[in-house]
Amino acid sequence: MRDVATLIPSATTRVYWTLVSLESDPIRRYREHLGTISGPAFRRDGLGRADDGATAGQLPADGWINASHEEQSDDRHPAAEGTLVARTEAGMSVHKTVVITGASQGIGAGLVKTFLDKGWNVVGTSRNISESTLFDRAGRLELINGDVADPETAERVATAAVEQFGSIDALVNNAGVFFTKPFLEYTIEDFRRLCATNVEGFLHFTQRAIEQMLRQKSGGSIVTITSSLTDHPIASVTASLPMVTKGGLNAVTKSLALEFAKDNIRVNALSPGVVDTPLHAKNPRAFLESLSPMGTITAVQEIVDGVVYLTESSNITGEVLHVDNGAHLGKW
Ligand SMILES: NC(=O)c1ccc[n+]([C@@H]2O[C@H](COP(=O)([O-])OP(=O)(O)OC[C@H]3O[C@@H](n4cnc5c(N)ncnc54)[C@H](OP(=O)(O)O)[C@@H]3O)[C@@H](O)[C@H]2O)c1
């Protein structure tokens, strides 16, 4: 059962935000929310990975490496049920704007498609996103090349969001690198690369987004993609150094949730286990399936649905939502 929860009165130029809220029990709300999302048909090339048919416990010789290393018509992207819809005093629809980092493939590309389908403006960024063939360039989508570790990228993205669409209402810090090594083999260059992308990228984009949200005075949402290995390490997945960064992101999520609660800026994290993306292009599927108690790996759309839920749930902040087939629970 859904109801219109909030109607904020406006000054002359202010907009009315009609927030569609869900019922109070968090689990039921999440399930109901997922039921409203009609996910797009995902292409396996770029968004998912092909099954390699290998067996459990096997890793390829080169280990587990990071693979990466004018208004569109409303008929095309209608605002779906559950969408945050902004209305001017004249009743005109104004779409909210989300910035998505690491948007060229995998989880990020899935986020772009679903947010567009739900009626949001989207600014997607990654180092080579202009080369991606996954997106239809028309309409409410802006794509910007750049390294998240470079503060100038966040500056350009924030400027583009405001100039093209008038606001930043949500940010998804999705860009990230992940690779495994025995702890003694990690180099200081590995550490700096992990920190630059995973932590400095978070810093630059989150600062620019919150600054803009404070200017707008209409709140906002930050969601950061972390990892369930921070809660429950797995002996065969030696990711100690990447988890320095992901664990830090879980921690800063709670600090910022508290710091900006009074400004109605909500800050949450989504913690995946193994997700079916090009990140795992060289890893045997059966090995990946062995890394959660449910014995499955997560489809990109499951992560996307969790991010959308956190973004649109007006009462949730400081939460780390595990979408990981139980991988954070412990030994199985
Ligand atoms: N897949 C999983 O099993 C899994 C599990 C837990 C957590 N995660 C996290 O989920 C997020 C997305 O993972 P994914 O599997 O979708 O990864 P992916 O397929 O490897 O995609 C990574 C994305 O990040 C971009 N990127 C990488 N380094 C960047 C940089 N320095 N600056 C800007 N963009 C950069 C890449 O685009 P460009 O190459 O064009 O820059 C790409 O769009 C990451 O934070 C990852 O750590 C994934």
The ligand as an ORCA input file, in Angstrom:
! r2SCAN-3c Opt
* xyz 0 1
  N      31.452     -6.898     -8.806
  C      31.530     -7.287     -7.523
  O      31.517     -8.490     -7.194
  C      31.631     -6.270     -6.427
  C      31.574     -6.720     -5.109
  C      31.664     -5.799     -4.073
  C      31.809     -4.453     -4.366
  N      31.860     -4.047     -5.668
  C      32.020     -2.621     -5.912
  O      31.004     -2.166     -6.776
  C      31.503     -1.085     -7.555
  C      31.268     -1.362     -9.038
  O      31.801     -2.644     -9.309
  P      31.667     -3.329    -10.743
  O      31.770     -4.784    -10.491
  O      30.509     -2.793    -11.499
  O      33.041     -2.840    -11.380
  P      33.556     -2.816    -12.898
  O      32.693     -3.647    -13.773
  O      35.018     -3.077    -12.813
  O      33.320     -1.270    -13.262
  C      34.076     -0.303    -12.596
  C      33.598      1.045    -13.067
  O      34.383      2.048    -12.397
  C      35.016      2.876    -13.366
  N      36.297      3.278    -12.813
  C      37.320      2.499    -12.377
  N      38.334      3.262    -11.952
  C      37.954      4.555    -12.122
  C      38.562      5.806    -11.874
  N      39.804      5.890    -11.355
  N      37.883      6.933    -12.183
  C      36.631      6.867    -12.717
  N      35.997      5.712    -12.957
  C      36.652      4.568    -12.668
  C      35.111      2.026    -14.625
  O      35.067      2.777    -15.819
  P      36.374      3.335    -16.621
  O      37.270      2.167    -16.846
  O      35.800      3.942    -17.865
  O      36.984      4.382    -15.725
  C      33.795      1.253    -14.533
  O      32.735      2.061    -15.019
  C      32.981     -0.929     -7.195
  O      33.119      0.079     -6.195
  C      33.323     -2.282     -6.609
  O      34.395     -2.242     -5.686
  C      31.775     -4.913     -6.712
*
